[in-house]
Amino acid sequence: MHPSVHAQSQADKPAVIMAGSGLSVSYAELDSRSNQIAHYLRQQGVGIGDTVALCMENRAEYFNVVWGAQRAGLIFVAISNRLTADEISYILADSGAKLLFTSDYLAPQLDAITRACPSTPVVNLDDASAATAIAAMPDTPIADQRAGSDMLYSSGTTGRPKGVRLPLPEDGDIAASNTLVMLAQGAFGFGPDSIYLSPAPLYHAAPLRWCMTVHKLGGTVIVMEKFDPENALQLIERYKVNVSQWVPTHFTRMLKLPEEVRTRYDVSSLTSAVHAAAPCPVPVKQAMIDWWGPVLKEYYAGTEGNGFTFISSEDWLTHQGSVGRSLLGTIRICDEEGNEVPARTEGTVYFEGGGKFEYHNDAGKTKEATHPQGWTTLGDVGWVDEEGFLYLTDRKSFMIISGGVNIYPQEIENLLVSHPKVADAAVIGAPCPDMGERVVAIVQPLDLAEAGDALAAELSTYLRGSLSGVKMPRQIDFREELPRHATGKLYKRLLRDEYWAKAKQTEAVGGA
């Protein structure tokens, strides 16, 4: 299972179609171009086990690079093009990348990056000399072909991004199967006839790995350059998309479209709408199942690959809010002392027997994520029921402690985004001299013109019907847009730091 295999059996079949431009790349073209990248890498002195990085926008050449690196036995690091020059330089240095593939998209930051990382050559695919040099390479396989693997970094929502370094596959065959391929076939119904819509940035773990899995199976990947809710529906209808991968914010934005827009497009071709990255609010998921049918299939996993849960629409309807039962690893829920707790008791979620990982150059973080029994955690809090279905409460690092009471923002955020006037919401703990922390809601209204005291009062009344008094936001602020990662993750650290810094400034002025 590899694009090179499909290039022999179905050379003209589209491997990639770019949604915006309509540019199509066949399996034969992908095979030839990835071979040229592999030869170019060898010419540049990059050998088996070395690391290369790529940082660019969603574009067809992305797959030339990752498949070229994969068949050259390399560790390839996909870096977010939303990061600052300092953050990109940090990842280049931390990963030990010997080469950076990029494009004109990153041009404004390239000078700063090259100054910070002078020993990492930059290959700009939009530069004529680089394009010519790569095009001059043979389009046949390199002599020492061997399977490589990705090394992806967390999105850094709670600090510096953490690199998850996995060893090269034991089986060096570039066409060897892997766990994700088996999960894609068994749990999600992917196969050679898959027409897969990828609406998210390719630098993130899920879109990159799912797209490459579809290529392993011989399907076609439709890549959106940038997510737009109505355009996503248009693409499903136009290409008869049957499989796709989403995050809850995609669902929320599509559901906020006017009903006449939502019902305008035929989405009946969908058989598997996979979603992950964050727990989906119950009302949002219920609305999506009502709209698309029981095709939603959710999983819980991380870049670390230490475990994997799965739940179908049918199971979710009888276990609402669950992210499913484990397909990879055994779930262990533990208290603060590391002791296992009974069913329906909240604690840190660990996986036993899943994939092993380590945080690159950070033994301390690896140790923090590892239980004395060797189990590992992504830092999430949750509980399991008697049937083994996992329910996530929130990230441990996002917990608010107010008056000694533990409050998890996710519950409050899920309620807020279900309000018809709310486009997005974040809940954080801000300093409070009496209670330690107070609950603050930061809301992105669907119509910014409605932001103000009246909407804040309406939202408070709405929340009061479902929340206990201690969980009620003591303050509701409005923003035009929240600092959300393109993959759907929220940069709560930025919001929390902002509110804590303001409190310190106020305290300093008051004490002067």
N, C-alpha and C positions, 0 to 999 in steps of 0.2 A: 504494500500500500504506500504509494509515493507518486508525486506528479510525474516523475520520469517513467513510471510504469504506465500511467494513463496516457502519456505522450505517445506511447507506442500503439495503444489500442484505440484511442479516441483523440487523435492529434488535433483535430479542428474544434473540439468541444471547448466552449468558454470556461476557463478556470476562474477568471476574474472579470467582472463588469463594474466599471465605476459609474455610480448612479447619476452623478451630475453631468459628466461629459459624454457618457455612453461608451467610453473607450472599452474595448473588449480585448482580453489577452487569452489566447488559446493555450491548451496544455502543452502543445509543441513549442510555442513561444516561451512559456514559463520555464520549460525544461532547458531550452537553449540559453536563455538569459541567466538563469541561475547557474548553469555551467560556466558561463563567462565570468560571473562574479566569483565563483570558486577559483578559477584560474587566476583572476586578478589578485585575489587574496594571497595565493601562493607566490605570485610575482612580487608582492609587497612584503614577503617574508613572514606572513602569518601562517602558523602551522597548527596541527592538531592539538587541541586543548587550550589554544590561545583564546583571547577575548576580543571581540569587536563590538561596537555600539552603532545604533542608528537612531536618529532623531529627526523626524520630518512629519509632514502632514499626511493624512490619508491619501495615498496615491498608489497606482498600480506597481510602481517600482519597489514598493515596500516588500512585496513578495519575492521579487528577484533577489533582494539582499538576504532575507531570512532563509529562503530555501538554498541560496548559494552558501551561506554560512553553515546551514544544517548539513549539507552534503560534503562540506570541507572539515567536519569534525570540530567545529568551533563552539564556544560559548557566546551566544549573541544576546546583547543587552538592548532592549527597546526602551528608549527614554522619552518621557512626555515632552512634547513640543510646547507645552504651556509653562514649563519651568523657566526660571531666570537663568542667566548665564552662570551665576555662582552655583546654582543647584545642579545644572547640567555638568559643570566642571567637577563638582564634588563626586557625582556618579562616575564620570570618566576616570577620575583618579582612584576612587574606591574600588571600582571593578577591575582596574588594570587594563582598560581597553587599549588595544594597539592601533586602532583605526576608528574613525567616526564617519559614518555615511550620513549625509544630510542633503539639504536642498536650499534654494533661495529663500524659502520660508523662514529659515533661521539666520539669514544674512545679517540682520541688525545686531545679533548677539555673537557672531562668529569671531570678531576681533577680540572681544573679552574672553571668549572660550580659548582661543589659541594662545593668548597671553598667559592664561591660568594653566593650560595644559600643553606646553610647547612640544612635548615629546609624543603627542597623539596627533598624527596627520589627519587632516580633514579631507574627505572626498565629497565634493558637492556634485550631486548627480545632474544639476542644472548647468554646471560649468562645461563648456564645449570640450575642453581638453580632457577632463575626466570621462565624459561620455564617450569620446573617441577612443581613449585608452581601453576602456572596458569593452567597447564594441569590437576592438581588434583581437580580443582574446578568442581562443577556440571555443566552439559551442558543444564540444564533446566532454564527457566526464574527466575529471582529474584522475591521475594514476592512483593516488592514495585516498580515494573516497572513503569517508567514514561518518557515521551519524553523530551530529552535535546536539546541543540542547540550549534552551533559552535560560537566561538569568534575568529575572525581572525584579524590579524594585517596588516596594509598597508605595502608595500615593503620598505618604508623609503627612497624614491628617493629624498626627500627634507628635510630630518631630521630624528629624531628618529621615529621608527614605531609607528603608532597610532592604538590602539586596539579599535575595534568596538564591543561594548557589546550590545547584544540584549537580551531582557527578554526571559525566558523560554516560549515555546508555551502555549497559554491559554488552548488549548485542550491537555491534558496530554496523550492522546492515541498515542502510539508510531507509529501506522499505519495511523495516520491522514494525509491528503493531505496538501500541502502548495502551495504558489504562484508559486514557481519555477516548481513544478510538472505540474501545469495547463499551464504555459507558454511553458514548454517542449512539452506537448501534442498538445496544440493549435497552437503555432507559429512555432515550429520546427519539429513536426511530430514524436516525440519519443513515444515508446510504448513497450509492452512486447516482441516484435520481434526485438528490437533494438540491433545491434551489434555495440558498441560504442568504438571508438579509442580515448584514452586519451594520447597525446604526451607530456604533460607538468608535472611539479612537483606537487604532490598531496597536498603539503602544501599551495598552492595558492587557493584563494577563488573559482575561476571558475572551475578548474579541480576537486577539492574536492566536491563541491556542485553538479556539473553535474554528476559525477560518482555516488554519493549517490542518485541522482534523478533517474538515470537509474536503480539502485538497487530497488528503490521504485516501479518502473514500471515493474520489472521482466526481464530486458534485461541483456546482457552480456557486461562486461567492459574489453577491451583489454588495458592494461597499459604498456606503454613504460618505461623502466628503465631510458633511456636517449634518447632525440630526435636525430634522424639521418634522413636527408631528404629522402634518397633512401630507408632506412628501413621502413619508414612510408608508402611509396608506396607499398612495398612488403607486409606489413601487411594488407593493404586495399584489395589487391588481394587475399592473403592467406585466410583471415577470412571472405571475402565478407562483409566488414565493410559497414554499411549503414548510420550511423550517427557519427559525430566527432566534436571536438572542437579545434580551432586553434587561434594563434595570428599572426599578419602580418609578423613577422620575420620568422615564419615557411614557409609561402607562398614564401617569398623572397628567402629563401634557397632552396626550392624545384624548383623554377623557374630558379635558377642559375645552376641547374644540366644540363649536356649536353642533347640535345634534344633526342639523341638515348636512354639515360637512362630514361628520363621522359616518353617516349612513349612505353617503354618496359613493363609497368605494366598496368593491367586492373583495372581502378577505376570506372567502370560503375555501381558498386553496390551502390555507394554513392547517397543518396537522400537528405542529409542535412549536409552541412559542415558549422558548426557554427563558427563565429569568433568574437573576441572582444579584450579587453585590451588596444588597441590603434587604432586610425583611420587608415584605410588601404589606402596607396597611390593609387590614381585612376588608374595609369597604371598597378600596381601590381594586383589589384582586377579585372580589365578588362582582364588581361592575365589569371588569374585563372578561370574566367567564360568561357573564350574561350577554356580553356583546360578541365575543369571538367563539364562544362555546368551550367545552372542556378540553381545550388544547394547551392550556398553560401548564408548564412543567417546571417546577422550581427546584433549585439545588442550593446547598450551602457548602462552600469550600473556600480556600484561600490560595494565593500565589504559592504558599508553602507546600501545598499538596499533601497535607498530613491527614486528611480525611475528606469524606464526601457524603452528604445526605441527599435524598431525592424524595419528592412528593408529586404525585399526579394531581390533576384537577379533581378527580373522583375522590381520592383520599383526603385532599384538602377540604372538600366540602363537608366531610364528617370530622375533620380535625382542623378547624379554621385557625389560622395563625401559625401553624406548624411549618417548619422547613423540611420535614420528612424524617425518614429512618435512614440509618447509615448503610451505604453501599460499599464504603471503603473505611475500615477502621471501626473499632468499638467505642461508643460514646461513654465517657466517664464524667459525671458531674461532681465537683469537689468544693468543699467549703474553704475558708481562708487558711485553715491549717493543712489543707491537702487531703482531708478525709472525704471519702465518697458519701454522698447524701442520698436519702430515699427518693423514690419517684415523686414528682410534683414539688420538689424542693429546689429553689434556685441556688446556683453556684457557678463556678468557672467551668466552661465546656472544654474538656480534653478529648483527644482521640488516642486510642491505643491500637498499635499494629498498623497504622497507616504509613504513608511515605515519610522517610526521614529527611530532615533538612537542617540547615544552619544559616544563621544570618552572617553574611560575609563580613569579615573583619570586626565582628561584634560578638565575642563570646559571652559577654554579659547579658545581651538581649536573648541570645540562644538559651542561656541558663534560665532566665526569667520565664521563658516560654515552655520550659521542660519540668515536668513533675518528677519527684524522686523515683517514681516507678518507671520513668522513661516516656510517659505519655506527654503529648504536646498540645499547646493551646494557641489560638489566634487572639486571645484576650477577650473573648466574648463571654457574656453571662447568660444562662438559660436554664431550662429544666426539661426533663423527659417525662412522658406519661407512662402508664403501665404497659402500653403496647410498643414502647420504644420510639415514639414520635418526639422529635426535638422541637422545643419552642424557645426562640431567642428573646432575651429581655433587652439587652443593649450591650454596647462596649463597656467594659469595666472602667476604662479611662474616662468615659463620658458621665459617669455617675455623679449626681449632685448630693451633697450631704447638708441638709438644712435642719437645724435643731436636733441633730443626731439621727435623723431619719434618712434612709437611702432612697433617692428618687432617680428613676431612669428616664431620661428625656424622650426616648423613642415612643413611649405610650402617648405622651402629650403631642409630639410632632405628628403622629399618625392621625390623631383626632383633628388637629388643625388643618392638615392638607385635605381632609375629607370635606371641609367647609367649602361651599361653592364660590366664595369670594377669595380663596387663598390659592396662590400658585405654588408656593413653597414655604417651608417653615423650619426654623432651627430653635432648639431650646437648650440653654446653657445655665450654669450656675455662676452668678455674679456675687461679688463680696457683699456681706451683710454683717454689720457689727453685732447684731443681737443673735442671729441664727447661724452665723458662719457663712452660709451661702443663701441666696434667694433665687427663685426660679424666674428666669427672664425668657420670654418668647420673642424671637426676631422673625417677622413675617414679610414675605414678598407677596403683596396683593395681586390679584389677577388684573385689577385696574388701579394703577398707582394713584389716580385722582381720588379714590375712596379712602386712602390712608388717613388716619386721624382718630380722634377720640371716639367718634361714633362707631367706627368699625372695631376698635379695641373693646368697647363695651359689648358689642354684639358677639365678638369672639369669646369674651369672658363668660357671657351668659350661656353660650353654646357649650363651652368646656365644663361649666359647673354642673351640667346634667350628667356628666360621666366621670368626673374626677373628684377625689376627696380634697378637702380644703388644703392639706399640706402640699399637694401637687399643683395647685392652681398657680399660674404665673402671677407674680407680683408686679410685673411690668411687661407691656407689649409694645415693642418698637417695630417700625416699618422700614424696609429697604427696597430699593428698585430691583436689586438682584442679590442673592446670597452667594458667598464664595464656595460654589460647588464645583468639584472636579468634574471633568467632562464624562467620566465613567459613572457619575452618579453619587460619588462619595462627597460628603460635606466636610469642608475644612473648619470644623468646630474649634480647633485650636486657635485659629486666627481670630474668630469672634470672641472666644473666652479671653484670650490675651488682651484684646482691645478693651473689653469691659474692666478687666482687672487693672490695666494700666491707667484707665481713666479714674478709677477709684483711688489709686495711689497718688495721682496728681492732685485730686481733690483733697485728699488727706494732707498732702504736703502743703498745699495752699492754706488749708484751714489751720494747720499747726504753725504756720509762719508768723 
